[in-house]
């Protein structure tokens, strides 16, 4: 049985030093890569007031694990 962790996904727009949150959702996934894949799927399916250009993934303690383009480009 695979253990799933809870991740929190925040979609936002970034302009200069300002950020505007468009949506926040929780997601269960076995690891960060799977959470990023889930976030990418949500990017295409959620009805948000604007199209986000960035996303942030945090763990259940609020620690940021990933911040990058909303298209889910995984760092090398």
C-alpha positions in Angstrom: 0.0 0.0 0.0 1.4 3.3 -1.1 1.4 6.1 1.5 0.0 9.4 0.2 1.0 12.8 1.6 -1.1 15.9 1.7 0.1 18.8 -0.5 -1.3 22.3 -0.8 -1.3 23.8 -4.2 -1.6 27.6 -4.7 -2.1 29.1 -8.1 -1.3 32.7 -8.5 -0.4 35.6 -10.8 2.9 37.4 -10.3 3.6 40.9 -11.4 6.9 42.5 -10.2 6.9 42.0 -6.4 3.1 41.5 -6.2 1.3 38.2 -6.1 -2.4 37.6 -6.4 -3.7 34.2 -5.3 -6.3 32.8 -7.7 -7.0 29.4 -6.0 -5.8 27.1 -3.3 -6.5 23.4 -3.2 -5.3 20.3 -1.3 -4.1 17.2 -3.1 -3.0 13.8 -1.9 0.0 12.3 -3.7 2.8 9.8 -3.0 5.6 12.4 -3.7 6.3 15.9 -4.9 6.6 14.9 -8.6 3.1 13.3 -8.5 1.8 16.4 -6.7 3.2 18.5 -9.5 1.6 16.3 -12.1 -1.7 16.7 -10.2 -1.3 20.4 -10.0 -0.7 20.6 -13.8 -3.9 18.7 -14.4 -5.8 21.0 -12.0 -4.3 24.0 -13.9 -6.2 22.8 -17.0 -9.4 21.9 -15.2 -10.1 24.5 -12.5 -12.3 27.5 -13.3 -10.2 30.4 -12.0 -11.0 34.1 -12.5 -7.7 34.6 -14.4 -5.1 32.3 -15.9 -2.3 31.8 -13.3 1.3 32.1 -14.4 2.8 30.6 -11.2 2.1 27.8 -8.7 3.4 26.9 -5.3 3.3 23.5 -3.6 3.6 23.3 0.2 3.6 20.4 2.6 1.1 20.0 5.4 3.3 22.2 7.6 3.3 25.1 5.2 6.9 24.5 4.0 7.3 25.5 0.3 8.5 22.5 -1.7 8.1 23.9 -5.2 7.5 27.3 -6.8 7.5 27.7 -10.5 5.7 28.2 -13.7 2.0 27.2 -13.7 2.6 24.8 -16.6 4.3 22.5 -14.1 7.8 22.5 -15.6 9.7 20.3 -13.1 13.2 21.5 -12.2 16.1 19.4 -13.6 
